[in-house]
């Protein structure tokens, strides 16, 4: 059984905002949600990348765009 340690973000409007036009989610990086367990089974995981907004966007300070990426399997032959 493989498990991962993870961080949950606040699912309310204070910590998570969806944008249906671009099919993306925004999360506030400082709004952690501590009510869920810190571990998750590997079969329930999605790999994502967090892209912060530019520092010139004062209204988006602390917010990041969540981008789902396809995991790449590395074949290392030594």
mmJSON file of the N, C-alpha and C atoms, coordinates in Angstrom:
{"data_MODEL":{"atom_site":{
"group_PDB":["ATOM","ATOM","ATOM","ATOM","ATOM","ATOM","ATOM","ATOM","ATOM","ATOM","ATOM","ATOM","ATOM","ATOM","ATOM","ATOM","ATOM","ATOM","ATOM","ATOM","ATOM","ATOM","ATOM","ATOM","ATOM","ATOM","ATOM","ATOM","ATOM","ATOM","ATOM","ATOM","ATOM","ATOM","ATOM","ATOM","ATOM","ATOM","ATOM","ATOM","ATOM","ATOM","ATOM","ATOM","ATOM","ATOM","ATOM","ATOM","ATOM","ATOM","ATOM","ATOM","ATOM","ATOM","ATOM","ATOM","ATOM","ATOM","ATOM","ATOM","ATOM","ATOM","ATOM","ATOM","ATOM","ATOM","ATOM","ATOM","ATOM","ATOM","ATOM","ATOM","ATOM","ATOM","ATOM","ATOM","ATOM","ATOM","ATOM","ATOM","ATOM","ATOM","ATOM","ATOM","ATOM","ATOM","ATOM","ATOM","ATOM","ATOM","ATOM","ATOM","ATOM","ATOM","ATOM","ATOM","ATOM","ATOM","ATOM","ATOM","ATOM","ATOM","ATOM","ATOM","ATOM","ATOM","ATOM","ATOM","ATOM","ATOM","ATOM","ATOM","ATOM","ATOM","ATOM","ATOM","ATOM","ATOM","ATOM","ATOM","ATOM","ATOM","ATOM","ATOM","ATOM","ATOM","ATOM","ATOM","ATOM","ATOM","ATOM","ATOM","ATOM","ATOM","ATOM","ATOM","ATOM","ATOM","ATOM","ATOM","ATOM","ATOM","ATOM","ATOM","ATOM","ATOM","ATOM","ATOM","ATOM","ATOM","ATOM","ATOM","ATOM","ATOM","ATOM","ATOM","ATOM","ATOM","ATOM","ATOM","ATOM","ATOM","ATOM","ATOM","ATOM","ATOM","ATOM","ATOM","ATOM","ATOM","ATOM","ATOM","ATOM","ATOM","ATOM","ATOM","ATOM","ATOM","ATOM","ATOM","ATOM","ATOM","ATOM","ATOM","ATOM","ATOM","ATOM","ATOM","ATOM","ATOM","ATOM","ATOM","ATOM","ATOM","ATOM","ATOM","ATOM","ATOM","ATOM","ATOM","ATOM","ATOM","ATOM","ATOM","ATOM","ATOM","ATOM","ATOM","ATOM","ATOM","ATOM","ATOM","ATOM","ATOM","ATOM","ATOM","ATOM","ATOM","ATOM","ATOM","ATOM","ATOM","ATOM","ATOM","ATOM","ATOM","ATOM","ATOM","ATOM","ATOM","ATOM","ATOM","ATOM","ATOM"],
"id":[1,2,3,4,5,6,7,8,9,10,11,12,13,14,15,16,17,18,19,20,21,22,23,24,25,26,27,28,29,30,31,32,33,34,35,36,37,38,39,40,41,42,43,44,45,46,47,48,49,50,51,52,53,54,55,56,57,58,59,60,61,62,63,64,65,66,67,68,69,70,71,72,73,74,75,76,77,78,79,80,81,82,83,84,85,86,87,88,89,90,91,92,93,94,95,96,97,98,99,100,101,102,103,104,105,106,107,108,109,110,111,112,113,114,115,116,117,118,119,120,121,122,123,124,125,126,127,128,129,130,131,132,133,134,135,136,137,138,139,140,141,142,143,144,145,146,147,148,149,150,151,152,153,154,155,156,157,158,159,160,161,162,163,164,165,166,167,168,169,170,171,172,173,174,175,176,177,178,179,180,181,182,183,184,185,186,187,188,189,190,191,192,193,194,195,196,197,198,199,200,201,202,203,204,205,206,207,208,209,210,211,212,213,214,215,216,217,218,219,220,221,222,223,224,225,226,227,228,229,230,231,232,233,234],
"type_symbol":["N","C","C","N","C","C","N","C","C","N","C","C","N","C","C","N","C","C","N","C","C","N","C","C","N","C","C","N","C","C","N","C","C","N","C","C","N","C","C","N","C","C","N","C","C","N","C","C","N","C","C","N","C","C","N","C","C","N","C","C","N","C","C","N","C","C","N","C","C","N","C","C","N","C","C","N","C","C","N","C","C","N","C","C","N","C","C","N","C","C","N","C","C","N","C","C","N","C","C","N","C","C","N","C","C","N","C","C","N","C","C","N","C","C","N","C","C","N","C","C","N","C","C","N","C","C","N","C","C","N","C","C","N","C","C","N","C","C","N","C","C","N","C","C","N","C","C","N","C","C","N","C","C","N","C","C","N","C","C","N","C","C","N","C","C","N","C","C","N","C","C","N","C","C","N","C","C","N","C","C","N","C","C","N","C","C","N","C","C","N","C","C","N","C","C","N","C","C","N","C","C","N","C","C","N","C","C","N","C","C","N","C","C","N","C","C","N","C","C","N","C","C","N","C","C","N","C","C","N","C","C","N","C","C"],
"label_atom_id":["N","CA","C","N","CA","C","N","CA","C","N","CA","C","N","CA","C","N","CA","C","N","CA","C","N","CA","C","N","CA","C","N","CA","C","N","CA","C","N","CA","C","N","CA","C","N","CA","C","N","CA","C","N","CA","C","N","CA","C","N","CA","C","N","CA","C","N","CA","C","N","CA","C","N","CA","C","N","CA","C","N","CA","C","N","CA","C","N","CA","C","N","CA","C","N","CA","C","N","CA","C","N","CA","C","N","CA","C","N","CA","C","N","CA","C","N","CA","C","N","CA","C","N","CA","C","N","CA","C","N","CA","C","N","CA","C","N","CA","C","N","CA","C","N","CA","C","N","CA","C","N","CA","C","N","CA","C","N","CA","C","N","CA","C","N","CA","C","N","CA","C","N","CA","C","N","CA","C","N","CA","C","N","CA","C","N","CA","C","N","CA","C","N","CA","C","N","CA","C","N","CA","C","N","CA","C","N","CA","C","N","CA","C","N","CA","C","N","CA","C","N","CA","C","N","CA","C","N","CA","C","N","CA","C","N","CA","C","N","CA","C","N","CA","C","N","CA","C","N","CA","C","N","CA","C","N","CA","C","N","CA","C","N","CA","C","N","CA","C","N","CA","C"],
"label_alt_id":[null,null,null,null,null,null,null,null,null,null,null,null,null,null,null,null,null,null,null,null,null,null,null,null,null,null,null,null,null,null,null,null,null,null,null,null,null,null,null,null,null,null,null,null,null,null,null,null,null,null,null,null,null,null,null,null,null,null,null,null,null,null,null,null,null,null,null,null,null,null,null,null,null,null,null,null,null,null,null,null,null,null,null,null,null,null,null,null,null,null,null,null,null,null,null,null,null,null,null,null,null,null,null,null,null,null,null,null,null,null,null,null,null,null,null,null,null,null,null,null,null,null,null,null,null,null,null,null,null,null,null,null,null,null,null,null,null,null,null,null,null,null,null,null,null,null,null,null,null,null,null,null,null,null,null,null,null,null,null,null,null,null,null,null,null,null,null,null,null,null,null,null,null,null,null,null,null,null,null,null,null,null,null,null,null,null,null,null,null,null,null,null,null,null,null,null,null,null,null,null,null,null,null,null,null,null,null,null,null,null,null,null,null,null,null,null,null,null,null,null,null,null,null,null,null,null,null,null,null,null,null,null,null,null],
"label_comp_id":["UNK","UNK","UNK","UNK","UNK","UNK","UNK","UNK","UNK","UNK","UNK","UNK","UNK","UNK","UNK","UNK","UNK","UNK","UNK","UNK","UNK","UNK","UNK","UNK","UNK","UNK","UNK","UNK","UNK","UNK","UNK","UNK","UNK","UNK","UNK","UNK","UNK","UNK","UNK","UNK","UNK","UNK","UNK","UNK","UNK","UNK","UNK","UNK","UNK","UNK","UNK","UNK","UNK","UNK","UNK","UNK","UNK","UNK","UNK","UNK","UNK","UNK","UNK","UNK","UNK","UNK","UNK","UNK","UNK","UNK","UNK","UNK","UNK","UNK","UNK","UNK","UNK","UNK","UNK","UNK","UNK","UNK","UNK","UNK","UNK","UNK","UNK","UNK","UNK","UNK","UNK","UNK","UNK","UNK","UNK","UNK","UNK","UNK","UNK","UNK","UNK","UNK","UNK","UNK","UNK","UNK","UNK","UNK","UNK","UNK","UNK","UNK","UNK","UNK","UNK","UNK","UNK","UNK","UNK","UNK","UNK","UNK","UNK","UNK","UNK","UNK","UNK","UNK","UNK","UNK","UNK","UNK","UNK","UNK","UNK","UNK","UNK","UNK","UNK","UNK","UNK","UNK","UNK","UNK","UNK","UNK","UNK","UNK","UNK","UNK","UNK","UNK","UNK","UNK","UNK","UNK","UNK","UNK","UNK","UNK","UNK","UNK","UNK","UNK","UNK","UNK","UNK","UNK","UNK","UNK","UNK","UNK","UNK","UNK","UNK","UNK","UNK","UNK","UNK","UNK","UNK","UNK","UNK","UNK","UNK","UNK","UNK","UNK","UNK","UNK","UNK","UNK","UNK","UNK","UNK","UNK","UNK","UNK","UNK","UNK","UNK","UNK","UNK","UNK","UNK","UNK","UNK","UNK","UNK","UNK","UNK","UNK","UNK","UNK","UNK","UNK","UNK","UNK","UNK","UNK","UNK","UNK","UNK","UNK","UNK","UNK","UNK","UNK","UNK","UNK","UNK","UNK","UNK","UNK"],
"label_asym_id":["A","A","A","A","A","A","A","A","A","A","A","A","A","A","A","A","A","A","A","A","A","A","A","A","A","A","A","A","A","A","A","A","A","A","A","A","A","A","A","A","A","A","A","A","A","A","A","A","A","A","A","A","A","A","A","A","A","A","A","A","A","A","A","A","A","A","A","A","A","A","A","A","A","A","A","A","A","A","A","A","A","A","A","A","A","A","A","A","A","A","A","A","A","A","A","A","A","A","A","A","A","A","A","A","A","A","A","A","A","A","A","A","A","A","A","A","A","A","A","A","A","A","A","A","A","A","A","A","A","A","A","A","A","A","A","A","A","A","A","A","A","A","A","A","A","A","A","A","A","A","A","A","A","A","A","A","A","A","A","A","A","A","A","A","A","A","A","A","A","A","A","A","A","A","A","A","A","A","A","A","A","A","A","A","A","A","A","A","A","A","A","A","A","A","A","A","A","A","A","A","A","A","A","A","A","A","A","A","A","A","A","A","A","A","A","A","A","A","A","A","A","A","A","A","A","A","A","A","A","A","A","A","A","A"],
"label_entity_id":["1","1","1","1","1","1","1","1","1","1","1","1","1","1","1","1","1","1","1","1","1","1","1","1","1","1","1","1","1","1","1","1","1","1","1","1","1","1","1","1","1","1","1","1","1","1","1","1","1","1","1","1","1","1","1","1","1","1","1","1","1","1","1","1","1","1","1","1","1","1","1","1","1","1","1","1","1","1","1","1","1","1","1","1","1","1","1","1","1","1","1","1","1","1","1","1","1","1","1","1","1","1","1","1","1","1","1","1","1","1","1","1","1","1","1","1","1","1","1","1","1","1","1","1","1","1","1","1","1","1","1","1","1","1","1","1","1","1","1","1","1","1","1","1","1","1","1","1","1","1","1","1","1","1","1","1","1","1","1","1","1","1","1","1","1","1","1","1","1","1","1","1","1","1","1","1","1","1","1","1","1","1","1","1","1","1","1","1","1","1","1","1","1","1","1","1","1","1","1","1","1","1","1","1","1","1","1","1","1","1","1","1","1","1","1","1","1","1","1","1","1","1","1","1","1","1","1","1","1","1","1","1","1","1"],
"label_seq_id":[1,1,1,2,2,2,3,3,3,4,4,4,5,5,5,6,6,6,7,7,7,8,8,8,9,9,9,10,10,10,11,11,11,12,12,12,13,13,13,14,14,14,15,15,15,16,16,16,17,17,17,18,18,18,19,19,19,20,20,20,21,21,21,22,22,22,23,23,23,24,24,24,25,25,25,26,26,26,27,27,27,28,28,28,29,29,29,30,30,30,31,31,31,32,32,32,33,33,33,34,34,34,35,35,35,36,36,36,37,37,37,38,38,38,39,39,39,40,40,40,41,41,41,42,42,42,43,43,43,44,44,44,45,45,45,46,46,46,47,47,47,48,48,48,49,49,49,50,50,50,51,51,51,52,52,52,53,53,53,54,54,54,55,55,55,56,56,56,57,57,57,58,58,58,59,59,59,60,60,60,61,61,61,62,62,62,63,63,63,64,64,64,65,65,65,66,66,66,67,67,67,68,68,68,69,69,69,70,70,70,71,71,71,72,72,72,73,73,73,74,74,74,75,75,75,76,76,76,77,77,77,78,78,78],
"pdbx_PDB_ins_code":[null,null,null,null,null,null,null,null,null,null,null,null,null,null,null,null,null,null,null,null,null,null,null,null,null,null,null,null,null,null,null,null,null,null,null,null,null,null,null,null,null,null,null,null,null,null,null,null,null,null,null,null,null,null,null,null,null,null,null,null,null,null,null,null,null,null,null,null,null,null,null,null,null,null,null,null,null,null,null,null,null,null,null,null,null,null,null,null,null,null,null,null,null,null,null,null,null,null,null,null,null,null,null,null,null,null,null,null,null,null,null,null,null,null,null,null,null,null,null,null,null,null,null,null,null,null,null,null,null,null,null,null,null,null,null,null,null,null,null,null,null,null,null,null,null,null,null,null,null,null,null,null,null,null,null,null,null,null,null,null,null,null,null,null,null,null,null,null,null,null,null,null,null,null,null,null,null,null,null,null,null,null,null,null,null,null,null,null,null,null,null,null,null,null,null,null,null,null,null,null,null,null,null,null,null,null,null,null,null,null,null,null,null,null,null,null,null,null,null,null,null,null,null,null,null,null,null,null,null,null,null,null,null,null],
"Cartn_x":[0.843,0.0,0.896,0.649,1.414,0.53,1.063,0.34,1.234,0.614,1.325,0.905,1.844,1.565,1.095,0.014,-0.503,-1.007,-1.211,-1.789,-3.143,-4.144,-5.472,-5.654,-6.373,-6.66,-8.143,-8.445,-9.801,-10.734,-11.765,-12.661,-13.691,-13.749,-14.705,-14.173,-14.981,-14.583,-13.364,-13.029,-11.85,-10.55,-10.61,-9.392,-9.357,-10.521,-10.581,-11.608,-11.201,-12.113,-11.953,-13.055,-13.029,-13.336,-12.722,-12.98,-13.5,-14.832,-15.39,-15.02,-14.71,-14.35,-13.062,-12.079,-10.789,-10.583,-11.577,-11.533,-10.275,-10.083,-8.958,-9.454,-8.612,-8.917,-7.827,-8.218,-7.283,-7.339,-6.193,-6.153,-5.341,-5.747,-4.976,-3.994,-2.735,-1.688,-1.61,-2.096,-2.027,-3.278,-4.3,-5.555,-5.565,-4.909,-4.851,-6.119,-6.479,-7.669,-7.193,-7.342,-6.748,-7.717,-8.941,-9.928,-9.774,-9.075,-8.867,-7.558,-7.463,-6.238,-5.121,-3.901,-2.765,-2.247,-2.822,-2.347,-3.456,-3.064,-4.018,-3.457,-4.346,-3.915,-3.439,-2.453,-1.86,-2.876,-3.85,-4.822,-5.762,-5.816,-6.685,-5.95,-4.708,-3.856,-3.903,-3.871,-3.688,-2.477,-1.595,-0.41,-0.738,-0.414,-0.695,0.543,0.488,1.547,0.899,1.487,0.941,1.731,1.034,1.66,1.199,2.11,1.711,1.443,0.557,0.298,1.485,1.592,2.663,2.548,3.664,3.653,2.979,2.867,2.193,0.674,0.137,-1.3,-1.573,-1.754,-1.976,-3.264,-4.287,-5.547,-5.414,-4.362,-4.14,-2.967,-2.543,-1.414,-1.755,-0.921,-1.148,-1.93,-2.454,-3.236,-2.36,-2.676,-1.981,-3.007,-2.637,-3.452,-3.01,-3.97,-3.671,-3.774,-2.688,-2.666,-2.412,-3.349,-3.182,-2.226,-1.238,-0.264,-0.277,0.179,0.252,1.586,1.559,2.818,3.627,4.916,5.833,6.577,6.549,7.303,8.743,9.658,11.072,11.627,12.229,12.908,14.4,14.974,16.405,17.128,18.015,18.81,20.234,20.674,22.028,22.862],
"Cartn_y":[-1.163,0.0,1.237,2.131,3.374,4.528,5.352,6.54,7.76,8.916,10.177,11.121,11.918,12.998,14.182,14.825,15.922,17.069,18.2,19.385,19.629,19.956,20.283,21.793,22.352,23.782,23.998,25.134,25.487,25.432,24.574,24.461,25.585,26.493,27.598,28.68,29.693,30.774,31.548,31.428,32.109,31.444,30.165,29.436,28.792,28.66,28.006,28.706,29.041,29.659,28.948,28.463,27.828,28.839,28.664,29.535,28.669,28.604,27.712,28.116,29.39,29.837,29.163,29.076,28.499,27.096,26.576,25.252,25.101,26.082,26.033,26.326,26.049,26.362,27.271,28.181,29.048,28.684,28.6,28.321,29.4,29.712,30.642,29.793,29.991,29.117,29.129,30.177,30.266,29.727,29.364,28.883,27.36,26.801,25.349,24.851,23.62,22.982,21.793,21.85,20.86,19.768,19.755,18.788,17.414,17.334,16.047,15.424,14.112,13.381,13.863,13.793,14.288,13.28,12.097,11.073,10.674,10.247,9.852,8.638,7.768,6.599,7.025,6.328,6.685,6.64,5.753,5.645,6.852,7.675,8.857,10.16,10.075,11.255,11.775,13.087,13.756,14.661,14.621,15.459,16.846,17.869,19.246,20.107,21.27,22.245,23.572,24.287,25.568,26.71,27.572,28.716,29.983,30.695,31.932,33.055,33.944,35.125,36.079,36.971,37.972,38.868,39.33,40.199,41.538,41.908,43.167,43.074,41.866,41.68,41.678,42.844,42.973,42.281,42.231,41.568,40.047,39.509,38.051,37.63,38.487,38.175,36.993,35.957,34.757,33.681,33.987,33.031,32.358,31.107,30.349,29.664,29.456,28.679,27.229,26.314,24.887,24.301,23.712,23.114,21.626,20.829,19.38,18.958,18.139,17.676,16.161,15.644,14.202,13.719,12.784,12.276,11.552,11.692,11.047,9.955,8.77,7.663,7.738,7.709,7.756,6.354,6.044,4.755,5.009,4.722,4.946,3.619,3.536,2.328,2.636,1.982,2.216,0.989],
"Cartn_z":[0.0,0.0,0.0,-0.924,-1.041,-0.582,0.32,0.766,0.598,0.45,0.316,1.434,1.882,2.823,1.987,2.389,1.576,2.444,1.805,2.427,1.77,2.57,2.072,2.177,1.211,1.22,1.503,2.102,2.504,1.289,1.319,0.17,0.061,1.048,0.978,0.036,-0.2,-1.097,-0.596,0.693,1.223,0.783,0.436,0.109,-1.263,-1.904,-3.211,-4.085,-5.308,-6.261,-7.599,-8.146,-9.463,-10.548,-11.704,-12.847,-13.991,-14.178,-15.201,-16.631,-16.846,-18.187,-18.66,-17.785,-18.151,-17.571,-16.845,-16.215,-15.36,-14.482,-13.551,-12.143,-11.191,-9.798,-9.257,-8.386,-7.678,-6.203,-5.58,-4.144,-3.458,-2.233,-1.414,-0.619,-0.86,-0.342,1.185,1.824,3.283,3.986,3.237,3.816,3.856,4.847,4.996,5.67,5.372,5.929,6.736,8.03,8.917,9.371,8.866,9.325,8.682,7.564,6.902,7.351,7.196,7.496,6.575,7.034,6.261,5.239,5.201,4.277,3.319,2.126,1.093,0.359,-0.079,-0.846,-2.235,-2.748,-4.035,-5.177,-5.107,-6.195,-6.266,-5.211,-5.178,-5.465,-5.862,-6.025,-7.46,-7.593,-8.889,-8.738,-9.706,-9.628,-10.177,-9.396,-9.797,-9.597,-10.212,-10.112,-9.726,-8.79,-8.339,-8.963,-9.695,-10.351,-9.646,-8.975,-8.296,-9.303,-8.909,-9.736,-9.641,-10.614,-10.605,-9.382,-8.89,-7.71,-7.998,-9.255,-9.599,-9.421,-9.328,-9.097,-7.6,-7.027,-5.584,-5.136,-6.028,-5.673,-5.624,-6.212,-6.233,-5.357,-4.461,-3.595,-2.684,-2.699,-1.916,-2.655,-3.842,-4.628,-5.676,-5.986,-7.023,-7.913,-9.163,-10.09,-9.98,-9.894,-9.813,-11.217,-11.682,-13.011,-12.864,-13.379,-13.321,-14.431,-14.071,-15.053,-15.106,-16.223,-16.398,-15.842,-14.897,-14.342,-15.412,-15.319,-16.258,-15.529,-16.088,-15.499,-16.0,-15.096,-15.457,-15.545,-16.66,-16.815,-16.754,-15.642,-15.456,-15.541,-16.486,-16.633,-16.205,-15.163,-14.65,-14.841],
"occupancy":[1.0,1.0,1.0,1.0,1.0,1.0,1.0,1.0,1.0,1.0,1.0,1.0,1.0,1.0,1.0,1.0,1.0,1.0,1.0,1.0,1.0,1.0,1.0,1.0,1.0,1.0,1.0,1.0,1.0,1.0,1.0,1.0,1.0,1.0,1.0,1.0,1.0,1.0,1.0,1.0,1.0,1.0,1.0,1.0,1.0,1.0,1.0,1.0,1.0,1.0,1.0,1.0,1.0,1.0,1.0,1.0,1.0,1.0,1.0,1.0,1.0,1.0,1.0,1.0,1.0,1.0,1.0,1.0,1.0,1.0,1.0,1.0,1.0,1.0,1.0,1.0,1.0,1.0,1.0,1.0,1.0,1.0,1.0,1.0,1.0,1.0,1.0,1.0,1.0,1.0,1.0,1.0,1.0,1.0,1.0,1.0,1.0,1.0,1.0,1.0,1.0,1.0,1.0,1.0,1.0,1.0,1.0,1.0,1.0,1.0,1.0,1.0,1.0,1.0,1.0,1.0,1.0,1.0,1.0,1.0,1.0,1.0,1.0,1.0,1.0,1.0,1.0,1.0,1.0,1.0,1.0,1.0,1.0,1.0,1.0,1.0,1.0,1.0,1.0,1.0,1.0,1.0,1.0,1.0,1.0,1.0,1.0,1.0,1.0,1.0,1.0,1.0,1.0,1.0,1.0,1.0,1.0,1.0,1.0,1.0,1.0,1.0,1.0,1.0,1.0,1.0,1.0,1.0,1.0,1.0,1.0,1.0,1.0,1.0,1.0,1.0,1.0,1.0,1.0,1.0,1.0,1.0,1.0,1.0,1.0,1.0,1.0,1.0,1.0,1.0,1.0,1.0,1.0,1.0,1.0,1.0,1.0,1.0,1.0,1.0,1.0,1.0,1.0,1.0,1.0,1.0,1.0,1.0,1.0,1.0,1.0,1.0,1.0,1.0,1.0,1.0,1.0,1.0,1.0,1.0,1.0,1.0,1.0,1.0,1.0,1.0,1.0,1.0,1.0,1.0,1.0,1.0,1.0,1.0],
"B_iso_or_equiv":[0.0,0.0,0.0,0.0,0.0,0.0,0.0,0.0,0.0,0.0,0.0,0.0,0.0,0.0,0.0,0.0,0.0,0.0,0.0,0.0,0.0,0.0,0.0,0.0,0.0,0.0,0.0,0.0,0.0,0.0,0.0,0.0,0.0,0.0,0.0,0.0,0.0,0.0,0.0,0.0,0.0,0.0,0.0,0.0,0.0,0.0,0.0,0.0,0.0,0.0,0.0,0.0,0.0,0.0,0.0,0.0,0.0,0.0,0.0,0.0,0.0,0.0,0.0,0.0,0.0,0.0,0.0,0.0,0.0,0.0,0.0,0.0,0.0,0.0,0.0,0.0,0.0,0.0,0.0,0.0,0.0,0.0,0.0,0.0,0.0,0.0,0.0,0.0,0.0,0.0,0.0,0.0,0.0,0.0,0.0,0.0,0.0,0.0,0.0,0.0,0.0,0.0,0.0,0.0,0.0,0.0,0.0,0.0,0.0,0.0,0.0,0.0,0.0,0.0,0.0,0.0,0.0,0.0,0.0,0.0,0.0,0.0,0.0,0.0,0.0,0.0,0.0,0.0,0.0,0.0,0.0,0.0,0.0,0.0,0.0,0.0,0.0,0.0,0.0,0.0,0.0,0.0,0.0,0.0,0.0,0.0,0.0,0.0,0.0,0.0,0.0,0.0,0.0,0.0,0.0,0.0,0.0,0.0,0.0,0.0,0.0,0.0,0.0,0.0,0.0,0.0,0.0,0.0,0.0,0.0,0.0,0.0,0.0,0.0,0.0,0.0,0.0,0.0,0.0,0.0,0.0,0.0,0.0,0.0,0.0,0.0,0.0,0.0,0.0,0.0,0.0,0.0,0.0,0.0,0.0,0.0,0.0,0.0,0.0,0.0,0.0,0.0,0.0,0.0,0.0,0.0,0.0,0.0,0.0,0.0,0.0,0.0,0.0,0.0,0.0,0.0,0.0,0.0,0.0,0.0,0.0,0.0,0.0,0.0,0.0,0.0,0.0,0.0,0.0,0.0,0.0,0.0,0.0,0.0],
"pdbx_formal_charge":[null,null,null,null,null,null,null,null,null,null,null,null,null,null,null,null,null,null,null,null,null,null,null,null,null,null,null,null,null,null,null,null,null,null,null,null,null,null,null,null,null,null,null,null,null,null,null,null,null,null,null,null,null,null,null,null,null,null,null,null,null,null,null,null,null,null,null,null,null,null,null,null,null,null,null,null,null,null,null,null,null,null,null,null,null,null,null,null,null,null,null,null,null,null,null,null,null,null,null,null,null,null,null,null,null,null,null,null,null,null,null,null,null,null,null,null,null,null,null,null,null,null,null,null,null,null,null,null,null,null,null,null,null,null,null,null,null,null,null,null,null,null,null,null,null,null,null,null,null,null,null,null,null,null,null,null,null,null,null,null,null,null,null,null,null,null,null,null,null,null,null,null,null,null,null,null,null,null,null,null,null,null,null,null,null,null,null,null,null,null,null,null,null,null,null,null,null,null,null,null,null,null,null,null,null,null,null,null,null,null,null,null,null,null,null,null,null,null,null,null,null,null,null,null,null,null,null,null,null,null,null,null,null,null],
"auth_seq_id":[1,1,1,2,2,2,3,3,3,4,4,4,5,5,5,6,6,6,7,7,7,8,8,8,9,9,9,10,10,10,11,11,11,12,12,12,13,13,13,14,14,14,15,15,15,16,16,16,17,17,17,18,18,18,19,19,19,20,20,20,21,21,21,22,22,22,23,23,23,24,24,24,25,25,25,26,26,26,27,27,27,28,28,28,29,29,29,30,30,30,31,31,31,32,32,32,33,33,33,34,34,34,35,35,35,36,36,36,37,37,37,38,38,38,39,39,39,40,40,40,41,41,41,42,42,42,43,43,43,44,44,44,45,45,45,46,46,46,47,47,47,48,48,48,49,49,49,50,50,50,51,51,51,52,52,52,53,53,53,54,54,54,55,55,55,56,56,56,57,57,57,58,58,58,59,59,59,60,60,60,61,61,61,62,62,62,63,63,63,64,64,64,65,65,65,66,66,66,67,67,67,68,68,68,69,69,69,70,70,70,71,71,71,72,72,72,73,73,73,74,74,74,75,75,75,76,76,76,77,77,77,78,78,78],
"auth_comp_id":["UNK","UNK","UNK","UNK","UNK","UNK","UNK","UNK","UNK","UNK","UNK","UNK","UNK","UNK","UNK","UNK","UNK","UNK","UNK","UNK","UNK","UNK","UNK","UNK","UNK","UNK","UNK","UNK","UNK","UNK","UNK","UNK","UNK","UNK","UNK","UNK","UNK","UNK","UNK","UNK","UNK","UNK","UNK","UNK","UNK","UNK","UNK","UNK","UNK","UNK","UNK","UNK","UNK","UNK","UNK","UNK","UNK","UNK","UNK","UNK","UNK","UNK","UNK","UNK","UNK","UNK","UNK","UNK","UNK","UNK","UNK","UNK","UNK","UNK","UNK","UNK","UNK","UNK","UNK","UNK","UNK","UNK","UNK","UNK","UNK","UNK","UNK","UNK","UNK","UNK","UNK","UNK","UNK","UNK","UNK","UNK","UNK","UNK","UNK","UNK","UNK","UNK","UNK","UNK","UNK","UNK","UNK","UNK","UNK","UNK","UNK","UNK","UNK","UNK","UNK","UNK","UNK","UNK","UNK","UNK","UNK","UNK","UNK","UNK","UNK","UNK","UNK","UNK","UNK","UNK","UNK","UNK","UNK","UNK","UNK","UNK","UNK","UNK","UNK","UNK","UNK","UNK","UNK","UNK","UNK","UNK","UNK","UNK","UNK","UNK","UNK","UNK","UNK","UNK","UNK","UNK","UNK","UNK","UNK","UNK","UNK","UNK","UNK","UNK","UNK","UNK","UNK","UNK","UNK","UNK","UNK","UNK","UNK","UNK","UNK","UNK","UNK","UNK","UNK","UNK","UNK","UNK","UNK","UNK","UNK","UNK","UNK","UNK","UNK","UNK","UNK","UNK","UNK","UNK","UNK","UNK","UNK","UNK","UNK","UNK","UNK","UNK","UNK","UNK","UNK","UNK","UNK","UNK","UNK","UNK","UNK","UNK","UNK","UNK","UNK","UNK","UNK","UNK","UNK","UNK","UNK","UNK","UNK","UNK","UNK","UNK","UNK","UNK","UNK","UNK","UNK","UNK","UNK","UNK"],
"auth_asym_id":["A","A","A","A","A","A","A","A","A","A","A","A","A","A","A","A","A","A","A","A","A","A","A","A","A","A","A","A","A","A","A","A","A","A","A","A","A","A","A","A","A","A","A","A","A","A","A","A","A","A","A","A","A","A","A","A","A","A","A","A","A","A","A","A","A","A","A","A","A","A","A","A","A","A","A","A","A","A","A","A","A","A","A","A","A","A","A","A","A","A","A","A","A","A","A","A","A","A","A","A","A","A","A","A","A","A","A","A","A","A","A","A","A","A","A","A","A","A","A","A","A","A","A","A","A","A","A","A","A","A","A","A","A","A","A","A","A","A","A","A","A","A","A","A","A","A","A","A","A","A","A","A","A","A","A","A","A","A","A","A","A","A","A","A","A","A","A","A","A","A","A","A","A","A","A","A","A","A","A","A","A","A","A","A","A","A","A","A","A","A","A","A","A","A","A","A","A","A","A","A","A","A","A","A","A","A","A","A","A","A","A","A","A","A","A","A","A","A","A","A","A","A","A","A","A","A","A","A","A","A","A","A","A","A"],
"auth_atom_id":["N","CA","C","N","CA","C","N","CA","C","N","CA","C","N","CA","C","N","CA","C","N","CA","C","N","CA","C","N","CA","C","N","CA","C","N","CA","C","N","CA","C","N","CA","C","N","CA","C","N","CA","C","N","CA","C","N","CA","C","N","CA","C","N","CA","C","N","CA","C","N","CA","C","N","CA","C","N","CA","C","N","CA","C","N","CA","C","N","CA","C","N","CA","C","N","CA","C","N","CA","C","N","CA","C","N","CA","C","N","CA","C","N","CA","C","N","CA","C","N","CA","C","N","CA","C","N","CA","C","N","CA","C","N","CA","C","N","CA","C","N","CA","C","N","CA","C","N","CA","C","N","CA","C","N","CA","C","N","CA","C","N","CA","C","N","CA","C","N","CA","C","N","CA","C","N","CA","C","N","CA","C","N","CA","C","N","CA","C","N","CA","C","N","CA","C","N","CA","C","N","CA","C","N","CA","C","N","CA","C","N","CA","C","N","CA","C","N","CA","C","N","CA","C","N","CA","C","N","CA","C","N","CA","C","N","CA","C","N","CA","C","N","CA","C","N","CA","C","N","CA","C","N","CA","C","N","CA","C","N","CA","C","N","CA","C","N","CA","C","N","CA","C"],
"pdbx_PDB_model_num":[1,1,1,1,1,1,1,1,1,1,1,1,1,1,1,1,1,1,1,1,1,1,1,1,1,1,1,1,1,1,1,1,1,1,1,1,1,1,1,1,1,1,1,1,1,1,1,1,1,1,1,1,1,1,1,1,1,1,1,1,1,1,1,1,1,1,1,1,1,1,1,1,1,1,1,1,1,1,1,1,1,1,1,1,1,1,1,1,1,1,1,1,1,1,1,1,1,1,1,1,1,1,1,1,1,1,1,1,1,1,1,1,1,1,1,1,1,1,1,1,1,1,1,1,1,1,1,1,1,1,1,1,1,1,1,1,1,1,1,1,1,1,1,1,1,1,1,1,1,1,1,1,1,1,1,1,1,1,1,1,1,1,1,1,1,1,1,1,1,1,1,1,1,1,1,1,1,1,1,1,1,1,1,1,1,1,1,1,1,1,1,1,1,1,1,1,1,1,1,1,1,1,1,1,1,1,1,1,1,1,1,1,1,1,1,1,1,1,1,1,1,1,1,1,1,1,1,1,1,1,1,1,1,1]
}}}
